């Protein structure tokens, strides 16, 4: 994506078209899974069936996070370290700790 998007944290990331499309595709799939789970709840589906679908959505979201994190490390973190911005390592460590809660 060539245009920078506003972000709540005042930092932005320019993504390649491929990365952008991949992330949006993953999010669209996850959104569909969540809507499916909601439909199951609305139709009084059997609890284990809902739980299995919720676990699948959770796994998809974890996969999204892994892809996003890997790209962040390969691009933003690497660039900042090469530029001597050591605080980026602290930010990465903090992010990893939050992801592992």
N, C-alpha and C positions, 0 to 999 in steps of 0.2 A: 504494500500500500504506500503510495508516494506522499499522500497528504498526512500531516501530523494530526492526530486526534487529541482533544483535550482530555486530561486525566485528573482525577482527584488529588493525585500526589505531586502535581506540577512537573512530572517527568513524562516524557513520551518516548516511543520507540518506533522508528520507521521499519516496517516489515516488508520483506519481498512479497511479491504477488503470490508466489507459491506458499510461503508460510502463512500469509493471511487467509488464503483459500482453505488450506488444511485446517487451521484453527476454527474457522467459521463452520466448515463441514463437520468437524467433531462436535462443536457446540450445538449445531442443528440436530445432530443425531441424539445428543444428550437431552435436548429439549423435547424431542419426540418421545424418548423413553420416559421422561417425567410426566408428560401428558398421558402416556399410556398407563402409567401407575395411577395417576389421578382417576382415569377412567375405570380402572380396576376397583379402586376404593368406592367410587360412585355406584358401581354395579355390584357391590358387596362380594367381591371375589374372595376366594379362600386365602387366609392370611399367609400361609407358606408360599403361595403363588406370587403374592404381592412382594413378599420379602425377597424372593429370588430375582424378581425384576428390579427391585430397589438395589440389590447387590450388583446387578449388571450395570445399572446407571452409575453407581458409585465407582465401579471399576473403570467405566468409560471416563468419568471425571478425573480419576487418578491418572489415567493414560494421557488425558489432555494436559494435566499439570506436569507430567514428566516431559512431554514434548515441549511445552512452553519453557520449562526450567532448562532443559538441555540447550535450547536455542539461546536463551538468555546468557548462559555460561559461555557458549561459543562466540557470542557477539558482544553484548554489553560488558560483561565481566572481563573478558579477555582484553577488549579495547581499553577499558579503564585501568586495568593492571599495567598494560604496556605504557599508558600515559602517566603512571605513577600515582594513581588515585587509590591508595590502599584502603580507604574507607569502604570501597565497594566490596571487599572481602568481608568486612564486618556486616554489611547489609545482606550479603549472601548467606552468611552464617545465621543471622537473625531470621531470614526468610525460611531457611531449612528447618530451623527450630520450630517455627510456627506451623510449617507443613507437617511436622512429625508429632504434633500434639494428639 
